[in-house]
Amino acid sequence: MPRSKRDYNKKPGRAKQPNSGINFLVSPFFVGEATLTGDGKDLAANGVKVISHQWFLKRHKVFGAVGHMLALILVAGVVIAPIFSFWAYQNIVRTKGRVLGETTTAIAELEGAKQGLSNFNLADSRDHFLRSYQSLENLNQEINRAGVAAKLLMAVIPQSASYYHLLQAGLHLSQVGYVLSGTDLNSLNQILKDGEPTALIQKIEVKLKTARPEIELAAQELEQVKIEDLPSAEQPRIAELQTQVYLATAGINQLINACDSLSQFLGADNWRRYLVLFQNNLEMRPTGGFISAAALVDLDRGRIKQLEVPPGGAYDYNFGLSLNRASPHALHLINPRWEFQDCNWFPDARLSAKQCARFFEESTGASVDGVITINLPAVIEILKLAGPIVMSDYGIIIDSENFITFTQSLVESREARASGRPKQFLADLAPLLIEKMEAALANPDQIWQLVTALTNALQSKDLLIYSINQQTQSWFDEHDWSGGLGVEPNIPPAKFIDHLTVNVATVNGGKSDYNIKQQVVYRVEMGADGYLVGNVAVKRTHQGARQLREAFSTQAAADFNYLTAQPNLSYIRLYVPAGATLVNVTGDVADISSLLPPQDLAGYIPDEFYSREVRKEQMNPEMSNTVSAQESGFAVFANYMLVEPGQSGEIFFRYRLPIKWEANGRGGYQLLAEKQPGIESDFTAWFEDSLLYQSKLEHDEIIY
């Protein structure tokens, strides 16, 4: 049972609370790059322009900025080698052998630094960076010994000047690498083991501030390098170097801000309390899945001081709800009363976080500083890295392969439900999983993999974080870490930005989303009146099949089949530009009148938060009872689809966009396609007969 309201309000004091010994640290560093997979590669090869979210500075600022800063150093070393060999031959003939030798040494050291970074051997990388700097400095000294006049001439004579500025950039970049890799690994591990993880983040922030002037100086030097002065074979690599420096220069301030925001979020100045929601995407809901479990966590300077996972799951937070709020209409199929387990109904995850925090506060009498949402795919990735977890009381070793089937069957079993503690297994597993994460953070062989998994989860929206602190939340919004709809500050300028979010909520289908494959096709065409018309086809295929008990080797497997082979009834919402008007809806629209007879809602009150956020909500009988509304700055169109095992269903939405298109063809057209957390749809976009995109929607995409 959860704590009483009085217990929840007993905030642990920093000095008196014993240390739990469990660390929690989220690092902002991730070496990333924009890639196309599957059919996306074929499109790129055929000249179709696909711009990934990762391409924009928002992605590079946090996930890729340090990666770019270190990568550009390596690029610099490789580029400088042949160029200065050529330069040395023409301008320092008497010292040619020495110059070539030092340059070769610099390259070898930079490659050694790269290997050290890939192994997270910071001390070794720092030694390599230092030696590469010394090699390049030796080359610089050769120039200085040629005399002031010669040095000045080299800096101003057209071709020689570009080589000279490349050398200076290389010196600054080697310094950057030396500074950023200068954290002693033993010191890092000691902080994670015994100290305050936020102190490590603050230490990294100091390193970044030290490296910033060197990056800026390198950028200034590279601005004076003229690509055409260089050998044609080297020009692409120099262009890559300039791009890397540009991204690093633009991103370092964001990384510094990231350190500050994360330090605050993790309780650097005062302990923080967060509501943690575990969402099961086998039963889809707007922000990634049904809230199968919840937890309360207290963080102090990056350490978990207290962790509570109610054994009854999210339902335990209903006991203190005093108001009978009417649930959103689509949820009436399940429960006309709006309760905690259904609080994540808003596709804008920030609104869902606020609503869940409201329900929690009403139920327990305690407030929280934010909400952390973790979807099932993120838990699986962490288990892959953490390794097996022995659950002796349950007679099983949990790993990434058996976690879903065992857990789902156990918590849904008659015995678990009869006990009143169906989520006790998750309550027992959570602290063990956190201990595994703590061990991974202190292990040089695992920390980089764990950080990569966490940052990937943020990009795919399988990990979402929301803070009530406005400054911190503003930073999260800037990098789309909270799952807000339409949060994309770096869209290139255009006359019109189209938008499409397809959001699915399973409202009566067991765990059948495990077997659902979703395809979305969006086609924009010119209307007869000159206005653009959007056509969205949503197809859902149920790949499950009900089988007899004899077909399975274990009861758990049979139970899992029963849960996942249920008919799938989903409520599908489209979020499109404000001002769009519905034309028609056709296809496999489910008639739910038999499932949802008229209900007596006397005694239920409208939820004021929902009424404020969702406006002009109405059903349109002439359009297959499609619901239209205004929410989060978008027009919303919604209806139901029922798919039986082994069958497919498809709904077609047609609407007029609020823009009269005057351009010839698709020039200037841009689309922001947003991914729903917890699901990867096959997504295809057309502008009339021009194919714009065809691939899995693994994260938000800007397409033109």
C-alpha positions as CSV (number, residue, x, y, z in Angstrom):
1,M,0.0,0.0,0.0
2,P,1.2,3.5,-0.7
3,R,2.2,5.9,2.1
4,S,-0.4,8.1,3.8
5,K,-0.7,11.7,2.9
6,R,1.2,12.5,6.1
7,D,4.1,10.2,5.1
8,Y,4.3,11.7,1.7
9,N,4.8,15.2,3.1
10,K,7.7,14.1,5.3
11,K,10.5,15.3,3.1
12,P,13.8,13.6,3.9
13,G,16.4,16.0,5.2
14,R,19.7,16.1,3.4
15,A,21.9,15.7,6.5
16,K,19.8,13.2,8.4
17,Q,18.7,10.9,5.6
18,P,21.2,7.9,5.3
19,N,22.8,7.4,1.9
20,S,21.2,4.6,0.0
21,G,24.3,4.0,-2.0
22,I,22.4,4.0,-5.3
23,N,23.7,6.4,-7.9
24,F,21.7,8.0,-10.7
25,L,23.4,10.0,-13.4
26,V,22.4,11.1,-16.8
27,S,25.2,12.3,-19.0
28,P,24.6,14.8,-21.9
29,F,27.4,13.4,-23.9
30,F,26.7,11.2,-26.9
31,V,28.5,10.9,-30.2
32,G,25.7,10.8,-32.8
33,E,25.2,11.3,-36.5
34,A,22.2,11.5,-38.7
35,T,21.6,8.3,-40.7
36,L,19.0,6.9,-43.0
37,T,18.0,3.3,-42.8
38,G,16.0,1.0,-44.9
39,D,14.2,2.6,-47.8
40,G,15.4,6.0,-46.7
41,K,18.9,5.3,-48.1
42,D,17.4,4.5,-51.5
43,L,15.5,7.8,-51.5
44,A,18.6,9.7,-50.6
45,A,20.5,8.0,-53.5
46,N,17.7,9.1,-55.9
47,G,18.0,12.8,-54.9
48,V,15.0,12.9,-52.5
49,K,15.9,15.3,-49.7
50,V,15.1,13.9,-46.2
51,I,16.2,16.0,-43.3
52,S,16.3,14.1,-40.0
53,H,15.7,15.8,-36.7
54,Q,19.2,14.9,-35.9
55,W,20.5,17.0,-38.8
56,F,19.5,20.2,-37.1
57,L,21.5,22.0,-34.5
58,K,19.1,21.0,-31.8
59,R,20.2,17.4,-32.1
60,H,23.8,18.3,-32.5
61,K,23.8,20.7,-29.6
62,V,23.3,18.1,-27.0
63,F,23.7,14.6,-28.4
64,G,26.4,15.3,-30.9
65,A,28.2,18.4,-29.9
66,V,31.0,16.8,-27.8
67,G,31.2,14.0,-30.4
68,H,31.7,16.7,-33.1
69,M,34.3,18.5,-31.0
70,L,36.4,15.3,-30.7
71,A,35.7,14.1,-34.2
72,L,36.8,17.3,-35.7
73,I,40.2,17.0,-34.0
74,L,40.7,13.6,-35.7
75,V,39.5,15.1,-39.0
76,A,42.0,17.9,-38.5
77,G,44.9,15.6,-38.0
78,V,44.1,13.5,-41.1
79,V,43.6,16.6,-43.2
80,I,46.6,18.5,-42.1
81,A,49.0,15.6,-42.9
82,P,49.0,15.6,-46.7
83,I,48.4,19.4,-46.9
84,F,51.4,20.2,-44.9
85,S,53.5,17.7,-46.6
86,F,52.7,19.6,-49.8
87,W,53.3,22.9,-48.1
88,A,56.6,21.8,-46.5
89,Y,58.0,20.7,-49.8
90,Q,57.4,24.2,-51.4
91,N,58.1,26.5,-48.4
92,I,60.4,24.8,-46.0
93,V,62.6,22.6,-48.2
94,R,65.5,22.7,-45.8
95,T,63.4,21.2,-43.0
96,K,61.2,19.0,-45.2
97,G,62.2,15.7,-43.5
98,R,61.5,17.1,-40.0
99,V,58.2,18.6,-40.9
100,L,56.9,15.4,-42.5
101,G,58.1,13.4,-39.6
102,E,56.3,15.6,-37.0
103,T,53.1,15.6,-39.1
104,T,53.1,11.8,-39.3
105,T,53.7,11.6,-35.6
106,A,50.7,13.9,-35.0
107,I,48.4,11.7,-37.1
108,A,49.5,8.6,-35.3
109,E,48.8,10.2,-31.9
110,L,45.3,11.5,-33.0
111,E,44.4,8.0,-34.2
112,G,45.5,6.7,-30.8
113,A,43.3,9.3,-29.1
114,K,40.4,8.1,-31.1
115,Q,40.9,4.5,-30.0
116,G,41.2,5.6,-26.4
117,L,37.9,7.5,-26.6
118,S,36.1,4.5,-28.1
119,N,37.3,2.5,-25.1
120,F,36.5,5.3,-22.7
121,N,40.1,5.4,-21.7
122,L,40.3,9.1,-21.0
123,A,43.8,9.1,-19.5
124,D,45.2,7.4,-22.5
125,S,43.4,9.7,-24.9
126,R,44.7,12.7,-23.1
127,D,48.3,11.5,-23.5
128,H,47.7,11.0,-27.2
129,F,46.2,14.5,-27.6
130,L,49.1,16.0,-25.7
131,R,51.6,14.3,-28.0
132,S,49.7,15.3,-31.1
133,Y,49.7,18.9,-29.9
134,Q,53.5,18.7,-29.4
135,S,54.0,17.3,-32.9
136,L,52.0,20.1,-34.4
137,E,53.7,22.6,-32.2
138,N,57.1,21.3,-33.5
139,L,55.8,22.0,-37.0
140,N,54.7,25.5,-35.9
141,Q,58.2,26.1,-34.4
142,E,59.7,25.3,-37.8
143,I,57.7,28.2,-39.2
144,N,58.7,30.5,-36.4
145,R,62.4,29.6,-36.9
146,A,62.1,30.7,-40.5
147,G,61.8,34.3,-39.2
148,V,59.1,36.8,-38.6
149,A,59.1,38.1,-42.1
150,A,58.7,34.5,-43.5
151,K,55.9,33.8,-41.0
152,L,54.1,37.0,-42.0
153,L,54.4,36.2,-45.7
154,M,53.1,32.7,-45.1
155,A,50.1,34.2,-43.4
156,V,49.2,36.5,-46.2
157,I,50.4,34.8,-49.5
158,P,47.2,33.3,-50.9
159,Q,47.9,29.6,-51.1
160,S,50.3,29.5,-48.2
161,A,47.9,31.4,-46.0
162,S,45.3,28.7,-46.1
163,Y,47.9,26.1,-45.0
164,Y,49.1,28.3,-42.2
165,H,45.6,28.8,-40.8
166,L,45.0,25.1,-41.0
167,L,48.0,24.5,-38.8
168,Q,46.8,27.0,-36.3
169,A,43.4,25.4,-36.2
170,G,45.0,22.0,-35.6
171,L,46.9,23.4,-32.6
172,H,43.7,24.8,-31.1
173,L,41.8,21.6,-31.7
174,S,44.5,19.4,-30.2
175,Q,44.2,21.6,-27.1
176,V,40.4,21.1,-27.1
177,G,40.9,17.3,-27.1
178,Y,43.5,17.5,-24.3
179,V,41.2,19.6,-22.1
180,L,38.1,17.5,-22.7
181,S,39.8,14.2,-22.2
182,G,41.7,15.5,-19.1
183,T,39.3,14.0,-16.5
184,D,41.2,11.3,-14.7
185,L,39.2,8.1,-15.0
186,N,39.9,6.9,-11.5
187,S,38.6,10.3,-10.2
188,L,35.5,9.9,-12.3
189,N,34.8,6.4,-11.0
190,Q,35.5,7.6,-7.4
191,I,32.9,10.3,-7.8
192,L,30.3,7.9,-9.1
193,K,31.1,5.4,-6.4
194,D,31.4,7.6,-3.3
195,G,30.7,11.2,-4.2
196,E,28.0,13.3,-5.7
197,P,27.2,12.6,-9.4
198,T,26.2,16.2,-9.9
199,A,29.7,17.2,-8.9
200,L,31.0,15.2,-11.9
201,I,28.6,17.1,-14.2
202,Q,29.8,20.4,-12.8
203,K,33.4,19.3,-13.3
204,I,32.6,18.6,-16.9
205,E,31.0,22.0,-17.2
206,V,34.3,23.6,-16.1
207,K,36.1,21.6,-18.7
208,L,33.7,22.8,-21.4
209,K,34.2,26.4,-20.4
210,T,37.9,25.9,-20.6
211,A,37.7,24.4,-24.1
212,R,35.3,27.0,-25.5
213,P,37.9,29.7,-26.3
214,E,40.1,27.1,-28.2
215,I,37.1,26.0,-30.3
216,E,36.2,29.6,-31.1
217,L,39.9,30.4,-32.1
218,A,39.9,27.3,-34.3
219,A,36.7,28.4,-36.0
220,Q,38.3,31.9,-36.6
221,E,41.3,30.2,-38.2
222,L,39.2,28.0,-40.4
223,E,37.2,30.9,-41.6
224,Q,40.3,32.2,-43.3
225,V,41.0,28.9,-45.1
226,K,39.9,29.1,-48.8
227,I,38.9,25.6,-50.0
228,E,40.0,26.4,-53.6
229,D,43.6,27.0,-52.4
230,L,43.9,23.4,-51.4
231,P,44.5,20.3,-53.5
232,S,41.2,19.0,-54.9
233,A,41.7,15.6,-53.2
234,E,41.8,17.3,-49.8
235,Q,38.9,19.8,-50.3
236,P,36.1,17.5,-49.1
237,R,37.9,16.6,-45.9
238,I,38.6,20.3,-45.2
239,A,34.9,21.1,-45.8
240,E,34.1,18.3,-43.3
241,L,36.4,19.8,-40.8
242,Q,34.8,23.3,-41.2
243,T,31.4,21.7,-40.7
244,Q,32.5,19.9,-37.5
245,V,34.0,23.0,-36.1
246,Y,30.9,25.0,-36.9
247,L,28.7,22.4,-35.1
248,A,31.0,22.2,-32.1
249,T,31.2,26.0,-31.9
250,A,27.4,26.3,-32.0
251,G,26.9,23.4,-29.6
252,I,29.4,24.0,-26.8
253,N,27.2,26.7,-25.2
254,Q,24.3,24.4,-25.3
255,L,26.4,21.7,-23.6
256,I,27.3,24.1,-20.9
257,N,23.6,24.9,-20.4
258,A,22.9,21.2,-20.5
259,C,25.2,20.6,-17.6
260,D,23.5,23.3,-15.6
261,S,20.0,22.1,-16.4
262,L,20.8,18.5,-15.6
263,S,22.5,19.4,-12.4
264,Q,19.4,21.3,-11.3
265,F,17.1,18.4,-12.4
266,L,19.2,15.9,-10.4
267,G,19.1,18.0,-7.2
268,A,22.5,19.8,-7.2
269,D,21.2,22.6,-5.0
270,N,18.3,20.9,-3.3
271,W,16.7,17.5,-3.3
272,R,14.1,16.7,-5.9
273,R,11.1,14.4,-5.9
274,Y,9.8,12.9,-9.1
275,L,6.9,10.9,-10.2
276,V,8.1,8.0,-12.4
277,L,5.6,6.4,-14.9
278,F,6.4,3.0,-16.4
279,Q,4.4,2.7,-19.7
280,N,3.6,-0.6,-21.4
281,N,3.4,-0.1,-25.2
282,L,1.8,-3.6,-25.6
283,E,-1.3,-1.5,-24.8
284,M,-0.8,1.8,-26.6
285,R,-1.7,5.1,-25.0
286,P,-1.0,8.6,-26.2
287,T,2.4,9.1,-24.5
288,G,3.7,5.6,-25.1
289,G,1.6,3.0,-23.4
290,F,-0.7,2.1,-20.5
291,I,0.7,3.1,-17.1
292,S,1.4,-0.3,-15.8
293,A,3.4,0.9,-12.8
294,A,4.5,4.1,-11.0
295,A,7.1,5.1,-8.6
296,L,8.2,7.9,-6.4
297,V,11.9,8.8,-6.3
298,D,13.8,11.3,-4.3
299,L,17.1,12.6,-5.8
300,D,19.8,14.5,-3.9
301,R,22.8,15.6,-5.9
302,G,22.3,12.8,-8.4
303,R,21.8,10.1,-5.8
304,I,18.6,8.2,-5.2
305,K,17.8,8.7,-1.5
306,Q,14.4,7.0,-1.6
307,L,12.5,4.8,-4.1
308,E,9.0,3.7,-3.7
309,V,7.1,1.4,-6.1
310,P,3.5,0.7,-5.0
311,P,2.8,-3.0,-5.2
312,G,-0.6,-2.3,-6.6
313,G,0.8,-0.4,-9.5
314,A,-0.7,2.9,-10.7
315,Y,-4.1,1.9,-9.2
316,D,-2.7,2.5,-5.7
317,Y,-2.7,6.2,-6.4
318,N,-6.5,6.2,-6.8
319,F,-7.4,5.7,-3.2
320,G,-7.1,9.4,-2.3
321,L,-8.9,10.8,-5.4
322,S,-11.8,12.6,-3.9
323,L,-13.4,14.0,-7.1
324,N,-15.5,12.1,-9.6
325,R,-14.1,13.6,-12.8
326,A,-15.7,12.5,-16.0
327,S,-13.1,10.8,-18.2
328,P,-12.6,11.8,-21.9
329,H,-15.3,10.3,-24.0
330,A,-13.2,7.6,-25.6
331,L,-12.2,6.3,-22.2
332,H,-15.9,5.7,-21.2
333,L,-15.5,2.3,-22.8
334,I,-13.2,1.5,-19.9
335,N,-14.2,3.7,-17.1
336,P,-16.4,6.9,-17.0
337,R,-14.4,8.1,-14.0
338,W,-11.0,9.6,-14.8
339,E,-8.4,7.9,-12.6
340,F,-4.6,8.0,-12.2
341,Q,-3.8,5.0,-14.5
342,D,-5.4,6.9,-17.4
343,C,-3.9,10.3,-16.7
344,N,-1.6,10.2,-19.7
345,W,-4.4,10.9,-22.2
346,F,-2.9,14.0,-23.9
347,P,-0.6,13.3,-26.9
348,D,1.4,16.4,-25.8
349,A,3.3,14.6,-23.1
350,R,3.9,17.8,-21.1
351,L,0.1,18.1,-20.6
352,S,-0.1,14.4,-19.6
353,A,2.7,15.0,-17.1
354,K,0.9,17.9,-15.6
355,Q,-2.3,15.9,-15.3
356,C,-0.6,12.9,-13.7
357,A,1.1,15.2,-11.2
358,R,-2.3,16.8,-10.4
359,F,-3.9,13.4,-9.8
360,F,-0.9,12.3,-7.7
361,E,-1.1,15.4,-5.5
362,E,-4.8,15.1,-4.9
363,S,-4.4,11.4,-4.0
364,T,-1.4,11.7,-1.7
365,G,-1.4,15.3,-0.6
366,A,2.3,15.6,-1.8
367,S,3.7,17.6,-4.7
368,V,6.4,16.5,-7.1
369,D,9.1,18.5,-8.9
370,G,8.5,16.8,-12.2
371,V,7.6,13.6,-14.0
372,I,9.8,11.0,-15.7
373,T,8.2,8.7,-18.2
374,I,9.9,5.4,-19.2
375,N,8.5,3.2,-22.0
376,L,9.0,-0.6,-22.2
377,P,11.5,-0.4,-25.1
378,A,13.8,1.7,-22.9
379,V,13.7,-0.8,-20.1
380,I,14.5,-3.6,-22.5
381,E,17.6,-1.7,-23.8
382,I,18.8,-1.1,-20.2
383,L,18.3,-4.8,-19.4
384,K,20.5,-5.7,-22.4
385,L,23.3,-3.6,-21.0
386,A,22.8,-4.5,-17.3
387,G,22.7,-8.2,-17.8
388,P,20.6,-10.9,-16.1
389,I,19.0,-10.1,-12.7
390,V,18.4,-13.0,-10.3
391,M,14.9,-12.9,-8.8
392,S,15.3,-15.7,-6.3
393,D,11.8,-15.3,-4.7
394,Y,10.3,-15.9,-8.1
395,G,12.6,-18.7,-9.2
396,I,13.7,-16.9,-12.4
397,I,16.6,-15.0,-13.9
398,I,15.2,-11.9,-15.7
399,D,16.9,-10.7,-18.9
400,S,15.9,-8.7,-22.0
401,E,14.6,-11.9,-23.7
402,N,12.1,-13.1,-21.1
403,F,11.2,-9.8,-19.3
404,I,8.1,-9.0,-21.3
405,T,6.5,-12.5,-21.4
406,F,7.2,-13.4,-17.8
407,T,6.3,-10.0,-16.3
408,Q,3.1,-9.6,-18.3
409,S,1.9,-13.1,-17.5
410,L,2.7,-12.7,-13.8
411,V,1.1,-9.3,-13.2
412,E,-2.0,-10.3,-15.1
413,S,-2.4,-13.7,-13.4
414,R,-5.4,-14.5,-11.2
415,E,-3.1,-15.1,-8.2
416,A,-1.4,-11.7,-8.5
417,R,-4.8,-9.9,-8.9
418,A,-6.3,-11.7,-6.0
419,S,-3.4,-10.8,-3.8
420,G,-4.1,-7.1,-4.2
421,R,-0.4,-6.6,-5.1
422,P,-0.2,-7.4,-8.8
423,K,2.9,-5.2,-9.4
424,Q,4.9,-6.5,-6.4
425,F,7.3,-8.2,-8.9
426,L,8.1,-4.8,-10.4
427,A,8.5,-3.3,-7.0
428,D,11.1,-5.9,-6.2
429,L,12.8,-5.6,-9.6
430,A,13.2,-1.8,-9.7
431,P,15.9,-1.4,-7.0
432,L,17.9,-4.3,-8.5
433,L,17.8,-2.7,-11.9
434,I,18.9,0.6,-10.5
435,E,21.8,-1.1,-8.8
436,K,22.8,-2.6,-12.2
437,M,22.6,0.9,-13.8
438,E,24.8,2.3,-11.0
439,A,27.3,-0.4,-11.6
440,A,27.3,0.3,-15.3
441,L,27.9,4.0,-14.7
442,A,31.0,3.2,-12.7
443,N,32.3,0.7,-15.3
444,P,34.4,2.2,-18.1
445,D,33.4,-0.7,-20.3
446,Q,29.7,0.0,-19.9
447,I,29.2,3.7,-19.2
448,W,29.4,4.8,-22.8
449,Q,26.9,2.1,-23.8
450,L,24.5,3.1,-21.1
451,V,24.7,6.8,-21.9
452,T,24.1,5.9,-25.6
453,A,21.0,3.9,-24.7
454,L,19.6,6.7,-22.6
455,T,20.2,9.4,-25.2
456,N,18.7,7.1,-27.9
457,A,15.7,6.7,-25.7
458,L,15.3,10.4,-25.4
459,Q,15.5,10.7,-29.2
460,S,12.9,8.0,-29.8
461,K,10.7,9.4,-27.0
462,D,10.9,6.2,-25.0
463,L,12.3,8.4,-22.2
464,L,10.6,11.7,-21.4
465,I,11.3,14.2,-18.7
466,Y,9.2,17.1,-17.4
467,S,10.1,19.7,-14.8
468,I,8.0,22.2,-13.0
469,N,11.1,24.5,-13.0
470,Q,10.4,26.9,-15.9
471,Q,14.0,27.4,-16.7
472,T,14.9,23.7,-16.8
473,Q,11.7,22.9,-18.7
474,S,12.4,25.6,-21.2
475,W,15.7,23.8,-21.9
476,F,14.0,20.4,-22.2
477,D,11.5,21.9,-24.7
478,E,14.3,23.3,-26.7
479,H,15.7,19.8,-27.2
480,D,12.4,18.0,-27.3
481,W,13.0,15.9,-24.3
482,S,9.5,16.3,-22.9
483,G,7.4,15.0,-25.9
484,G,5.7,18.3,-26.6
485,L,3.7,18.5,-29.8
486,G,5.1,20.9,-32.4
487,V,8.2,21.6,-30.4
488,E,10.7,22.2,-33.1
489,P,12.6,25.5,-32.8
490,N,15.0,24.8,-35.7
491,I,12.7,24.3,-38.7
492,P,14.2,26.0,-41.7
493,P,12.3,29.1,-42.9
494,A,9.4,28.4,-45.3
495,K,6.1,30.0,-46.4
496,F,4.2,27.1,-44.7
497,I,5.0,24.3,-42.3
498,D,2.7,21.4,-42.6
499,H,2.3,19.1,-39.6
500,L,1.1,15.6,-39.0
501,T,0.9,13.5,-35.8
502,V,-0.9,10.2,-35.8
503,N,-1.7,9.2,-32.2
504,V,-3.2,5.9,-31.2
505,A,-4.8,4.8,-27.9
506,T,-5.9,1.2,-27.4
507,V,-9.1,1.4,-25.3
508,N,-10.2,-2.2,-25.3
509,G,-7.8,-4.7,-26.7
510,G,-5.7,-6.3,-23.9
511,K,-2.1,-6.2,-24.8
512,S,-2.7,-6.7,-28.6
513,D,-0.5,-3.9,-29.7
514,Y,2.3,-6.4,-29.3
515,N,1.0,-7.9,-32.6
516,I,0.0,-4.7,-34.4
517,K,1.9,-3.3,-37.4
518,Q,1.0,0.3,-38.4
519,Q,1.4,2.0,-41.7
520,V,0.7,5.7,-42.4
521,V,0.5,7.2,-45.9
522,Y,0.2,11.0,-46.2
523,R,-0.5,12.6,-49.6
524,V,-0.8,16.3,-50.1
525,E,-2.5,17.5,-53.3
526,M,-3.8,20.7,-54.9
527,G,-7.5,21.3,-54.4
528,A,-9.7,22.8,-57.1
529,D,-9.8,26.1,-55.3
530,G,-6.0,26.3,-54.9
531,Y,-5.9,25.2,-51.3
532,L,-3.8,22.2,-50.3
533,V,-5.7,19.1,-49.3
534,G,-4.3,16.5,-46.9
535,N,-5.1,12.8,-47.3
536,V,-4.1,10.4,-44.5
537,A,-4.5,6.6,-44.6
538,V,-3.9,4.8,-41.3
539,K,-3.6,1.0,-41.7
540,R,-3.3,-1.4,-38.8
541,T,-2.6,-5.1,-39.2
542,H,-3.1,-7.6,-36.4
543,Q,-0.5,-10.3,-36.8
544,G,-1.6,-12.3,-33.8
545,A,-3.5,-15.6,-33.7
546,R,-5.3,-17.3,-30.8
547,Q,-3.8,-20.7,-30.0
548,L,-4.7,-23.5,-27.7
549,R,-2.8,-24.2,-24.5
550,E,-1.3,-27.3,-26.0
551,A,0.7,-25.2,-28.4
552,F,2.9,-23.8,-25.7
553,S,5.5,-25.3,-23.5
554,T,4.7,-23.1,-20.5
555,Q,1.5,-21.6,-19.0
556,A,3.2,-18.2,-19.1
557,A,3.6,-18.4,-22.8
558,A,-0.1,-19.5,-23.2
559,D,-1.2,-16.6,-21.0
560,F,0.8,-14.2,-23.0
561,N,-0.8,-15.4,-26.3
562,Y,-4.2,-14.9,-24.8
563,L,-3.4,-11.3,-23.8
564,T,-1.8,-10.3,-27.1
565,A,-4.3,-12.1,-29.5
566,Q,-7.3,-10.0,-28.3
567,P,-9.2,-7.9,-30.9
568,N,-7.6,-4.4,-31.0
569,L,-9.9,-1.5,-30.6
570,S,-8.0,1.8,-31.0
571,Y,-8.9,5.5,-30.9
572,I,-7.0,7.2,-33.7
573,R,-6.3,10.9,-33.5
574,L,-4.8,13.2,-36.2
575,Y,-3.1,16.4,-35.1
576,V,-2.9,18.8,-38.1
577,P,-2.4,22.5,-38.7
578,A,-4.9,24.8,-36.9
579,G,-7.5,26.0,-39.3
580,A,-7.7,22.7,-41.2
581,T,-11.3,21.6,-42.0
582,L,-12.5,18.0,-42.3
583,V,-13.8,17.0,-45.7
584,N,-14.6,13.3,-45.1
585,V,-13.7,10.1,-43.3
586,T,-14.1,6.7,-44.9
587,G,-12.8,3.1,-44.5
588,D,-13.0,0.7,-41.6
589,V,-14.5,3.0,-39.0
590,A,-15.7,1.0,-36.0
591,D,-19.3,1.4,-34.8
592,I,-18.9,1.5,-31.0
593,S,-22.6,2.1,-30.2
594,S,-23.1,-1.5,-29.1
595,L,-19.9,-1.3,-27.0
596,L,-20.8,2.1,-25.5
597,P,-24.4,2.5,-24.7
598,P,-25.7,5.8,-23.3
599,Q,-24.3,6.3,-19.8
600,D,-25.7,8.2,-16.8
601,L,-22.9,10.6,-15.9
602,A,-24.8,12.2,-13.0
603,G,-22.4,12.7,-10.2
604,Y,-19.4,13.2,-12.5
605,I,-17.9,16.6,-13.0
606,P,-16.0,17.9,-16.0
607,D,-12.3,18.1,-15.5
608,E,-11.3,21.8,-15.7
609,F,-7.8,21.0,-17.0
610,Y,-9.2,19.0,-19.9
611,S,-11.9,21.6,-20.7
612,R,-9.2,24.3,-20.8
613,E,-6.8,22.3,-23.1
614,V,-9.3,20.6,-25.4
615,R,-11.8,23.1,-27.0
616,K,-14.7,22.8,-29.4
617,E,-14.8,19.0,-29.1
618,Q,-17.8,17.7,-31.0
619,M,-18.9,14.6,-32.9
620,N,-19.8,14.8,-36.6
621,P,-22.6,12.3,-37.4
622,E,-22.4,13.1,-41.1
623,M,-18.8,12.0,-41.2
624,S,-19.0,8.6,-39.5
625,N,-19.2,10.2,-36.0
626,T,-15.7,11.5,-36.4
627,V,-14.7,13.7,-33.5
628,S,-13.2,17.2,-34.2
629,A,-11.5,19.5,-31.7
630,Q,-8.8,22.0,-31.1
631,E,-5.9,21.0,-28.8
632,S,-2.3,22.1,-28.3
633,G,-2.5,24.6,-31.1
634,F,-3.7,22.0,-33.7
635,A,-6.9,20.8,-35.3
636,V,-7.8,17.3,-34.2
637,F,-9.8,14.6,-36.1
638,A,-10.5,11.3,-34.4
639,N,-12.3,8.0,-34.8
640,Y,-12.2,4.3,-33.9
641,M,-10.9,1.2,-35.6
642,L,-11.4,-2.4,-34.6
643,V,-9.0,-5.0,-36.0
644,E,-9.5,-8.8,-35.3
645,P,-6.5,-11.2,-35.1
646,G,-5.2,-12.0,-38.6
647,Q,-7.0,-9.1,-40.1
648,S,-6.3,-5.5,-41.3
649,G,-8.2,-2.3,-41.0
650,E,-7.7,1.1,-42.7
651,I,-9.2,4.6,-42.2
652,F,-8.9,7.5,-44.6
653,F,-9.0,11.1,-43.4
654,R,-9.4,13.9,-45.9
655,Y,-9.1,17.6,-44.9
656,R,-8.4,21.0,-46.4
657,L,-5.3,22.7,-45.2
658,P,-5.4,26.4,-44.3
659,I,-3.1,27.5,-47.1
660,K,-3.6,28.5,-50.7
661,W,-0.6,27.1,-52.6
662,E,0.8,29.5,-55.2
663,A,4.1,27.8,-55.9
664,N,4.7,25.5,-58.8
665,G,5.2,22.0,-57.6
666,R,6.4,21.3,-54.0
667,G,9.1,24.0,-53.8
668,G,9.0,25.5,-50.4
669,Y,6.8,22.8,-48.9
670,Q,7.9,21.4,-45.6
671,L,6.3,18.8,-43.3
672,L,7.0,18.1,-39.6
673,A,6.0,14.5,-39.0
674,E,6.0,13.7,-35.3
675,K,6.5,10.2,-33.9
676,Q,4.3,8.9,-31.2
677,P,6.2,7.5,-28.2
678,G,6.1,3.7,-28.0
679,I,5.4,2.9,-31.7
680,E,7.3,2.9,-34.9
681,S,5.1,3.4,-38.0
682,D,6.0,2.7,-41.6
683,F,5.5,6.3,-42.9
684,T,5.2,7.4,-46.5
685,A,4.8,11.1,-47.6
686,W,3.9,12.4,-51.0
687,F,3.4,15.8,-52.5
688,E,1.0,15.0,-55.3
689,D,3.1,12.5,-57.4
690,S,6.5,13.3,-55.8
691,L,7.7,10.9,-53.2
692,L,9.1,12.8,-50.2
693,Y,9.8,10.1,-47.6
694,Q,9.4,6.4,-47.1
695,S,10.8,4.7,-44.0
696,K,10.1,3.8,-40.4
697,L,9.3,6.9,-38.3
698,E,11.9,6.3,-35.6
699,H,11.9,9.9,-34.4
700,D,10.5,13.2,-35.5
701,E,11.3,14.1,-39.1
702,I,11.3,17.4,-41.1
703,I,10.6,16.5,-44.7
704,Y,10.7,18.6,-47.8
